[in-house]
Amino acid sequence: MAKIELQGLVKTYGQTRAVHGIDLTIEDGEFVVFVGPSGCGKSTTLRMIAGLEDISGGTLLIGDEVVNQREPKQRNIAMVFQNYAIYPHMTVGQNIGFGLYTSKLSKAEKAARILETGKILGLEKLLDRRPAALSGGQRQRVAIGRAMVRDPVAFLFDEPLSNLDAQLRSQMRMEIKSLHRRLGTTIVYVTHDQVEAMTMADKIVVMRDGNILQVGSPTDLYEYPVDIFTARFIGSPSMNMLEASLSKGALTIDGVAVSGLTLPAHEGKVTVGLRPHDLRVGEGSGAGLSASGQVEAVEPLGSETLVHVMIGKTLVTATAPGRVVPAIGSTVSVHAEAGALYLFDAASEKALGRA
């Protein structure tokens, strides 16, 4: 196991800078997830840690040792790829043991390690099968097993679940998280799926355009986003955004004054963020935002219903109990209690606080 430190890490391709001097410390045994849209630099950063991309600037330390110039095999880390990269002509056992091919272990020691890894991953009865006879989830476990068998100081995962269906992704998320608890090894995981990030990470790193916007626990990022991008990216469904203004301690949204809120000291245009789970269909009581609008669409999900309502000129998503399914075209009231409104500066998009 090892701590990984990124100090001013830079990656350039010709005149294009893909990663802009980022700083990050990944503690020994942490499960850290890089999340962000395609092209934000998260996979490039992972590949620099792995040694698969040259580092253009800055310093990378693994276990307090500078590894900028070390080959991938000299870093004692293991990477699991999106496409599994397992060999179809080999058995499950041979695939898992492939990383031991050049090791100095005896034949018996290699077999014992392969069997132990197979047992941990629930593959011990499949070691003689070929990959073609396995399900997608089993193939992914084989890929993880091939990384595990080398006993690396850290695991790197590059969007490993994106090829699986929704139910299998959910199952594999829990399996990987459970595996981390058992092994205690440092894991760096890249995904564009914020649900994966929220459910798996000890610490989330939000990236955009080659920069780190925010680092924190899933709860910290959900409750205290530093800007509009992070607020909208973390949380599902995405946070609603409404144009508003602050003037002399009064908040006005789409021409309607909202009273009874504790507001930050700010003057001018702001953006008000509201999470759909905080914006409830029905009349509210007490301080907060109350509004009404026409229902444009509904999404019954069983335990709750997502209701898309036009508030002024903005389409927002609210929630209702599962058995409540408003008719499209009907008018409904929505309410968000005080403390549920996120305020952002309209120009800088930086967070101002809660109201």
C-alpha positions as CSV (number, residue, x, y, z in Angstrom):
1,M,0.0,0.0,0.0
2,A,1.2,3.5,-0.7
3,K,0.4,7.2,-0.6
4,I,0.3,8.9,-4.0
5,E,1.1,12.6,-4.4
6,L,0.6,14.8,-7.4
7,Q,2.6,18.0,-7.2
8,G,1.9,20.5,-10.0
9,L,1.3,17.7,-12.5
10,V,1.1,18.9,-16.1
11,K,0.4,17.1,-19.4
12,T,0.7,18.7,-22.7
13,Y,0.2,17.4,-26.3
14,G,2.1,19.8,-28.5
15,Q,0.7,23.2,-27.8
16,T,-2.4,21.8,-26.1
17,R,-2.3,21.5,-22.3
18,A,-4.6,18.7,-21.1
19,V,-3.8,18.8,-17.4
20,H,-3.0,22.2,-15.8
21,G,-0.6,21.7,-12.9
22,I,-2.8,19.8,-10.5
23,D,-2.0,19.1,-6.8
24,L,-3.5,16.2,-4.9
25,T,-2.6,13.8,-2.1
26,I,-4.2,10.3,-2.1
27,E,-3.6,8.8,1.3
28,D,-2.5,5.2,1.9
29,G,-5.6,2.9,1.6
30,E,-8.0,5.6,0.3
31,F,-10.6,5.0,-2.4
32,V,-10.4,8.1,-4.5
33,V,-12.6,8.7,-7.5
34,F,-11.9,11.1,-10.3
35,V,-15.1,12.3,-11.9
36,G,-15.9,14.7,-14.7
37,P,-17.2,15.0,-18.2
38,S,-15.3,13.4,-21.2
39,G,-12.2,15.3,-22.0
40,C,-11.7,16.8,-18.6
41,G,-8.3,15.1,-18.0
42,K,-9.2,12.4,-15.5
43,S,-8.1,9.4,-17.6
44,T,-4.9,11.3,-18.7
45,T,-4.1,11.9,-15.0
46,L,-4.7,8.2,-14.2
47,R,-2.4,7.2,-17.1
48,M,0.3,9.5,-15.8
49,I,0.1,7.8,-12.4
50,A,0.3,4.4,-14.2
51,G,3.3,5.4,-16.3
52,L,1.4,5.0,-19.6
53,E,1.6,8.7,-20.3
54,D,4.8,10.8,-19.9
55,I,4.6,13.6,-17.4
56,S,5.2,17.0,-19.0
57,G,5.7,18.9,-15.7
58,G,5.5,18.6,-12.0
59,T,6.3,15.7,-9.7
60,L,4.6,12.3,-9.0
61,L,5.4,10.4,-5.8
62,I,4.3,6.9,-4.9
63,G,5.2,5.8,-1.4
64,D,7.3,9.0,-0.9
65,E,9.5,8.2,-4.0
66,V,9.6,10.2,-7.2
67,V,8.5,8.0,-10.0
68,N,8.4,10.4,-13.0
69,Q,11.0,8.5,-15.0
70,R,10.1,5.0,-13.8
71,E,8.6,2.4,-16.2
72,P,5.0,1.2,-15.4
73,K,6.3,-2.2,-14.2
74,Q,8.7,-0.5,-11.8
75,R,5.9,1.4,-10.0
76,N,4.2,-1.7,-8.5
77,I,0.7,-0.6,-9.4
78,A,-2.0,-2.5,-11.3
79,M,-4.5,-1.1,-13.8
80,V,-7.9,-2.4,-14.7
81,F,-9.1,-1.2,-18.1
82,Q,-12.6,-0.4,-19.5
83,N,-12.3,-3.3,-22.1
84,Y,-11.1,-5.9,-19.5
85,A,-8.1,-6.8,-21.8
86,I,-8.3,-10.5,-20.9
87,Y,-7.0,-13.1,-23.3
88,P,-9.7,-15.3,-25.0
89,H,-7.4,-18.2,-25.7
90,M,-6.4,-18.5,-22.0
91,T,-8.4,-20.0,-19.1
92,V,-9.6,-17.8,-16.2
93,G,-6.7,-19.2,-14.1
94,Q,-4.1,-18.4,-16.8
95,N,-5.5,-14.9,-17.3
96,I,-5.4,-14.2,-13.5
97,G,-1.8,-15.5,-13.3
98,F,-0.6,-13.7,-16.4
99,G,1.0,-11.0,-14.2
100,L,3.1,-13.6,-12.4
101,Y,4.7,-14.9,-15.6
102,T,8.0,-13.1,-15.1
103,S,8.0,-13.4,-11.3
104,K,10.5,-15.5,-9.3
105,L,7.7,-17.4,-7.5
106,S,7.7,-21.2,-7.8
107,K,5.1,-23.0,-9.8
108,A,3.3,-24.1,-6.6
109,E,3.4,-20.5,-5.2
110,K,1.9,-19.1,-8.4
111,A,-0.9,-21.7,-8.3
112,A,-1.6,-21.0,-4.7
113,R,-1.8,-17.2,-5.3
114,I,-4.1,-17.8,-8.3
115,L,-6.4,-20.0,-6.3
116,E,-6.5,-17.5,-3.4
117,T,-7.4,-14.6,-5.7
118,G,-10.0,-16.8,-7.4
119,K,-11.6,-17.5,-4.0
120,I,-11.7,-13.8,-3.0
121,L,-13.5,-13.0,-6.3
122,G,-15.8,-16.0,-6.3
123,L,-14.1,-17.4,-9.4
124,E,-12.5,-20.5,-7.9
125,K,-14.9,-22.9,-9.7
126,L,-14.3,-21.1,-13.0
127,L,-10.5,-21.2,-13.2
128,D,-10.5,-23.8,-16.0
129,R,-13.1,-22.0,-18.2
130,R,-12.4,-19.7,-21.1
131,P,-13.6,-16.0,-21.0
132,A,-16.2,-16.7,-23.8
133,A,-18.1,-18.9,-21.3
134,L,-18.3,-16.1,-18.7
135,S,-20.8,-13.2,-18.1
136,G,-19.7,-9.6,-18.4
137,G,-19.4,-9.3,-14.6
138,Q,-17.3,-12.5,-14.3
139,R,-15.0,-11.2,-17.0
140,Q,-14.6,-7.9,-15.1
141,R,-13.7,-9.9,-12.0
142,V,-11.1,-11.8,-14.0
143,A,-9.5,-8.5,-15.0
144,I,-9.5,-7.4,-11.4
145,G,-8.0,-10.7,-10.3
146,R,-5.1,-10.3,-12.8
147,A,-4.4,-7.0,-11.1
148,M,-4.8,-8.3,-7.6
149,V,-2.6,-11.4,-8.0
150,R,0.5,-9.2,-8.2
151,D,-0.1,-7.7,-4.8
152,P,0.4,-4.1,-6.0
153,V,0.6,-1.0,-3.7
154,A,-2.3,0.6,-5.6
155,F,-5.1,-0.2,-8.0
156,L,-6.0,2.1,-10.9
157,F,-9.4,1.6,-12.5
158,D,-10.2,3.4,-15.8
159,E,-14.1,3.4,-16.2
160,P,-14.2,-0.4,-15.6
161,L,-18.0,-0.7,-15.5
162,S,-19.1,1.4,-18.5
163,N,-19.6,-1.7,-20.7
164,L,-22.0,-3.4,-18.2
165,D,-25.8,-3.1,-18.0
166,A,-27.3,-1.0,-15.2
167,Q,-28.1,-3.9,-12.8
168,L,-24.6,-5.4,-13.2
169,R,-22.9,-2.1,-12.7
170,S,-24.7,-1.7,-9.4
171,Q,-23.6,-5.2,-8.3
172,M,-20.0,-4.6,-9.4
173,R,-19.9,-1.3,-7.6
174,M,-20.6,-3.0,-4.4
175,E,-18.2,-5.9,-5.1
176,I,-15.3,-3.5,-5.8
177,K,-16.1,-1.5,-2.6
178,S,-16.3,-4.7,-0.6
179,L,-13.0,-5.8,-2.1
180,H,-11.4,-2.5,-1.1
181,R,-12.6,-3.0,2.5
182,R,-11.0,-6.4,2.6
183,L,-7.7,-5.5,1.0
184,G,-7.2,-2.0,2.3
185,T,-5.2,-1.1,-0.8
186,T,-5.1,2.4,-2.3
187,I,-7.6,2.7,-5.2
188,V,-7.7,5.4,-7.8
189,Y,-10.9,5.1,-9.9
190,V,-11.9,7.1,-13.0
191,T,-15.5,7.5,-14.1
192,H,-17.9,10.0,-15.8
193,D,-20.8,8.5,-13.8
194,Q,-21.4,10.6,-10.6
195,V,-23.5,7.8,-9.1
196,E,-20.5,5.5,-9.1
197,A,-18.4,8.3,-7.6
198,M,-21.0,9.0,-4.8
199,T,-21.5,5.3,-3.9
200,M,-17.9,4.2,-4.0
201,A,-15.5,6.9,-3.0
202,D,-13.9,7.9,0.3
203,K,-12.9,11.1,-1.6
204,I,-14.1,12.5,-4.9
205,V,-12.0,14.7,-7.2
206,V,-14.1,16.8,-9.6
207,M,-12.2,17.8,-12.8
208,R,-13.1,20.1,-15.6
209,D,-10.9,21.2,-18.5
210,G,-7.7,19.8,-17.0
211,N,-8.2,21.4,-13.6
212,I,-9.4,20.2,-10.2
213,L,-12.5,22.1,-9.1
214,Q,-13.1,20.5,-5.7
215,V,-11.9,17.6,-3.6
216,G,-13.9,16.1,-0.7
217,S,-16.1,13.4,0.6
218,P,-19.3,12.5,-1.3
219,T,-21.3,14.3,1.4
220,D,-19.1,17.4,1.3
221,L,-19.5,17.8,-2.4
222,Y,-23.2,17.1,-2.3
223,E,-23.9,19.5,0.6
224,Y,-21.3,22.2,-0.1
225,P,-20.4,22.5,-3.8
226,V,-17.9,25.3,-4.5
227,D,-19.4,26.3,-7.9
228,I,-22.3,25.7,-10.3
229,F,-20.5,23.0,-12.3
230,T,-19.9,20.8,-9.3
231,A,-23.4,21.4,-7.9
232,R,-25.0,20.3,-11.1
233,F,-22.5,17.4,-11.7
234,I,-22.9,15.8,-8.2
235,G,-26.4,14.6,-7.4
236,S,-29.0,12.9,-9.5
237,P,-31.3,14.2,-10.9
238,S,-29.2,17.3,-11.6
239,M,-29.7,20.5,-9.5
240,N,-32.2,23.0,-10.8
241,M,-30.8,26.5,-11.6
242,L,-32.9,29.6,-11.4
243,E,-32.0,33.2,-12.3
244,A,-32.4,35.6,-9.4
245,S,-31.0,38.8,-7.8
246,L,-30.0,39.9,-4.4
247,S,-30.5,43.5,-3.4
248,K,-30.5,45.1,0.1
249,G,-30.9,41.7,1.8
250,A,-33.8,40.7,-0.4
251,L,-33.9,37.7,-2.8
252,T,-36.0,37.9,-6.0
253,I,-36.5,34.9,-8.3
254,D,-38.1,35.6,-11.6
255,G,-39.7,38.8,-10.3
256,V,-41.1,37.1,-7.1
257,A,-39.7,38.1,-3.7
258,V,-38.7,35.3,-1.4
259,S,-38.9,36.1,2.3
260,G,-37.9,34.5,5.6
261,L,-34.4,33.5,4.4
262,T,-30.9,34.2,5.9
263,L,-29.0,35.6,2.9
264,P,-25.3,36.1,2.2
265,A,-24.0,39.7,2.0
266,H,-24.0,40.1,-1.8
267,E,-25.5,42.5,-4.3
268,G,-26.4,41.7,-7.8
269,K,-27.4,38.9,-10.0
270,V,-27.2,35.4,-8.6
271,T,-28.2,31.9,-9.5
272,V,-30.3,29.9,-7.1
273,G,-29.8,26.1,-7.0
274,L,-32.4,23.7,-5.8
275,R,-32.0,19.9,-5.7
276,P,-35.1,18.1,-7.0
277,H,-35.4,16.2,-3.8
278,D,-35.7,19.5,-1.9
279,L,-38.3,20.9,-4.2
280,R,-41.5,19.1,-3.3
281,V,-44.8,19.1,-5.1
282,G,-47.6,20.5,-2.8
283,E,-48.2,23.5,-0.7
284,G,-45.5,24.4,1.8
285,S,-45.5,26.0,5.2
286,G,-43.1,28.4,6.7
287,A,-40.1,30.2,5.1
288,G,-38.7,29.1,1.8
289,L,-39.5,29.2,-1.9
290,S,-43.1,28.6,-3.0
291,A,-44.2,28.8,-6.6
292,S,-46.6,27.2,-9.0
293,G,-46.4,26.2,-12.7
294,Q,-47.6,23.9,-15.4
295,V,-46.5,20.3,-15.5
296,E,-44.6,19.5,-18.7
297,A,-43.6,15.9,-18.0
298,V,-43.7,13.2,-15.2
299,E,-41.4,10.3,-14.5
300,P,-43.0,7.7,-12.1
301,L,-40.2,5.8,-10.4
302,G,-42.2,3.8,-7.9
303,S,-40.9,5.2,-4.6
304,E,-41.3,8.7,-5.9
305,T,-42.3,10.7,-9.0
306,L,-40.2,13.2,-10.8
307,V,-42.3,16.1,-11.9
308,H,-41.0,18.6,-14.5
309,V,-42.7,22.0,-13.9
310,M,-42.3,25.3,-15.8
311,I,-41.6,28.0,-13.2
312,G,-41.7,31.3,-15.1
313,K,-39.3,30.7,-18.0
314,T,-37.4,27.9,-16.3
315,L,-38.2,24.2,-16.4
316,V,-37.4,22.6,-13.0
317,T,-37.6,19.1,-11.7
318,A,-39.5,18.5,-8.4
319,T,-40.4,15.3,-6.6
320,A,-43.7,13.9,-5.4
321,P,-44.6,10.7,-3.5
322,G,-44.6,7.6,-5.7
323,R,-48.4,7.4,-5.9
324,V,-48.8,11.0,-6.8
325,V,-48.7,11.4,-10.6
326,P,-49.9,14.9,-11.7
327,A,-51.5,15.2,-15.1
328,I,-49.4,16.8,-17.9
329,G,-50.7,20.3,-18.5
330,S,-52.1,20.7,-14.9
331,T,-50.9,23.4,-12.6
332,V,-49.1,22.4,-9.4
333,S,-47.5,24.2,-6.4
334,V,-43.9,23.4,-5.4
335,H,-42.1,24.4,-2.2
336,A,-38.5,24.3,-1.0
337,E,-37.9,25.0,2.7
338,A,-35.4,27.5,4.0
339,G,-31.9,26.2,4.0
340,A,-32.4,24.2,0.8
341,L,-31.5,27.1,-1.6
342,Y,-28.0,27.2,-2.9
343,L,-26.8,30.7,-4.0
344,F,-24.1,31.3,-6.6
345,D,-22.6,34.5,-8.1
346,A,-24.1,34.7,-11.6
347,A,-20.8,36.0,-13.1
348,S,-18.2,33.8,-11.4
349,E,-20.5,30.9,-10.8
350,K,-18.8,30.5,-7.3
351,A,-20.9,29.5,-4.3
352,L,-22.1,32.2,-2.0
353,G,-23.7,30.0,0.6
354,R,-27.1,28.5,1.5
355,A,-30.4,30.3,2.2
